[in-house]
Amino acid sequence: MKLKTLLKESNAWDRKFGQSLPTLEDTRKAYKTKMIKHIQDMVKYSDRLGSDDINDLKDLLKLIQKIK
C-alpha cells in the first residue's frame, strides 16, 4: 500500500487551523467511546440474543468502562 493512500485514509488531517494532531490518548478515548456505544446498541437491540449473551455483553461493557 502506498504512503499517499494511507495519508488520505487518515483522519489526522481533518482538523481546524491551530488544532493539534491527535494523541494516542485521544485515539484511545475515541475507540473506547465507540466500543461502549456499539455494545450498548447490541444490548438495546438484542432480540435474538439469549440472556447469557446479554449478561456477557453487560460484563464486557463494565470491563471496557474501567479501562483508562
N, C-alpha and C positions, 0 to 999 in steps of 0.2 A: 504494500500500500504506500502511496506517495505521501510525503510530508504535507504537500499542498492540500490534499484531500483531507488529511487528519485535521489540519488547521481550520478548514472550512466547517468540519463537523463539530468543532469545539464551540462551547458557549462562552468561553473566556473572553471573546472579543465583543460580545453583546453587552456593552456597558456604556455608561454615560461618561462624558469628559470629566476627568478628575477622580473617577471612581477607581479604587484599587482592584487589582486582579484577585480572583477568588483564592482563598487559602484552603489548606487541607481541612481545617476546622469548619469552614463554610460548606465545603463539599460534604463532609460527614453529617452536618446538621441537615442539609437538604436531603441527603439519602435517607437518613433516619426518619425525617418527616414524611417522605414519600412512602417508605415501608410501613409506617404506622397507619397512614391513610389507606394503603392497599389492604392491610389486614383488617382494619375496621370495616371497609367495604365488603370484604369477604364474609365477615361475621354478620353484617347487616343483611346481605342478600344470600344467606345460606339456606336456601330452600332444599337443596339436595344433600346437604351435609348432615351427618349424624351428630348426636350430642357429644360424642367423644371428640370428633373433629373440631367442633366449635370450642370445646374446652381446651384443646391443644392450641388452637389459634389464639384464644384469650391468654393462655400461658406464654405463648410466643410474644404477644403484644406487650405483656408486662415485662418480659425479659428485654425487649428492644427499648422500652422506655427507660429502663435502668441504665442502659449503656450511655456513656457520656459522648 
